[in-house]
Amino acid sequence: MEHTPIACSHHDHDHCIHDALAAARDLCLSRGVRLTDLRLQVLELIWQNHKPLGAYTLMEMLAKANTRRVAPPTVYRALDFLLEQGLIHRINVLNAFIGCPSPGTKHQSHFLICRACGVAIELDEPALSQQILQVAKDTGFTVETQALEVSGLCGNCAGADA
């Protein structure tokens, strides 16, 4: 049976945003770290859809929402905080950021990225991580972090091409 990822299905996206912000507040409160208004606003913008956003796109969105321009270092500090807390992931190939649906749990960053619509689907596949670790071990390599980014077409876009 085929499973359509939530990022590729029609759904109440406000629910995604609400859940992500609530999880962020709870996580930061439990860790005793400060989730400032700007950090929360950046997180909310990242969760507006399931498409990765770059820092400069976020700056433009913040400028529209705030009537005042936000300096690049300010946005990068907010992104660094969100990354450190595990609330977002960085997608290296796009130099962009996406919300993490499982904050608070340590996991690897593996994504399927649609080259047509821009949606990024986070893979929750422990077996994939284990296989990478085993191949690395077999070659004498010590893995410190994993990030797998696979480009192609999501089910919706592949269906549209057919």
N, C-alpha and C positions, 0 to 999 in steps of 0.2 A: 504494500500500500504506500502510495506517495504522500509525503507530508509537505504542505505548503508553509514555508516560514512566515511568521507574522509580518515581517517586513515586506513580503510580497503579496499579502492578502489585504482585502479591504477590512478595516477594523476601526474602532473608536480610538483614534490616536491620542485624544485628550486623556484617555485612560493610561496610556503608556507614559505620558508626561507626568501625570499626577502620581503614578506609582514610582517613577524614577526620582522625583523630587522628595516624596515622602521617605523613600529608602535612603536618600542622601542625608536628609535631616536626621533620621534615626541613627545612621552610621556615624555621622560627625558628632552627634551628641554622645553616643556611647564611647567614642574615642577621645572626647574632650578637645576636639579641634573646631575651629571657627568657620562656619559656612556663611561667609559674608553675603550681602545682597548681590554684589557683582558676581561672585562665584556661582550663586544660585541662578542668576540671570543667564550666565554663560551656559550652565548646564541645561537650563530650560531651552535655550536656543538650539543647543546640540540635539536635544530630544524632539525638536519640531517635526522631524521625519527620520527615516532610517537611512539617510544619506550622509556620508561623512562631510564635515565642514572644515575648511581651512581657517587659520587664525585671522587672516585679513577679511575673509567673508564674515566672520564673527564680529570683527571690529566695525564693519559697515552696518551690520544688523544692530549692533549696540548703539551706534550713532543715530540710526533712525528711531530707535526705541527711546533714547535718552535725551535728545536735544543737545547733548554735549559730546564731543569727540573723546574717545577713550584711547589712551596712548598704547602702542604695541607692547611695551614691557608689562603694562597692567594686565592686558589680556593674556600674555604668556605666563605671568605669575598665576593667574586664575586657572589656566589650563594645567600648569605644573601641579597645582594643589589637587585638582580633580583627578589627574593621573596618579599622583601619590596615594590618594585615597581609594583608588580602584573604581572610581565612578564613571570614568571614560577610558577608551582605548585610543591609541594613536595608530593610524594606518599609514605606515611608512611610505609605501609606493605612491600614495596620494598626498602625503604631507598634510593629513587631515585627521579629524577627531570624530569619534562616534560614541554614543552612550553605551554603557555596559549594563546589560540586563541582569547580571548577577553580581552586583557590588558586594564587597565584604567577603567574597569567597575567592581565594587565590586560584587563578587559572591562566592558561595560556591564551594568546591572542591569535586565533585562526579565523580567517574571513573568506567568504566568497563575495567578490565584488563585481556587480553588473556593469559592464562597459557602456551599455546603452542608457539605462535609467539612473545609474549611480547608486543604487541600493547596495548596502553592505550587510551581509548575513553572517552573524557570529556563529561559529560552529562550537557546539558543546559535545566534543567527541574525545573522551579520555583515551580511547584506544589509539587515536591518531597521535596524540602526545606521547603515549607509551612507545609507539612504533618509531617515532622520531628519536626518542631517547635510546632505544635499542640499537638502531642503525648507528647513532653517534658512538655508543659504547663499543660496538663491534669494530669501529674504525679508530678507537682510542681517543675519541673526541669527548670533551666534557662540556655539556650544554649548560649555559647559564640562564638563557631565556629563549623562548620560542615565539616566533611570529610567522605565521604562514598566511600569505595573501594570494589568493587565486582569482584571476580575472577571467570573465566569460560573460555569459548571458543568463539572467535569472529565468525562471519558468515562464513568467509573463512575457518577457521580451523575446525569448526563444520561440514561444508560441506565436508571437506577432510576426516573426520573421518567416515562419513556415507557410 
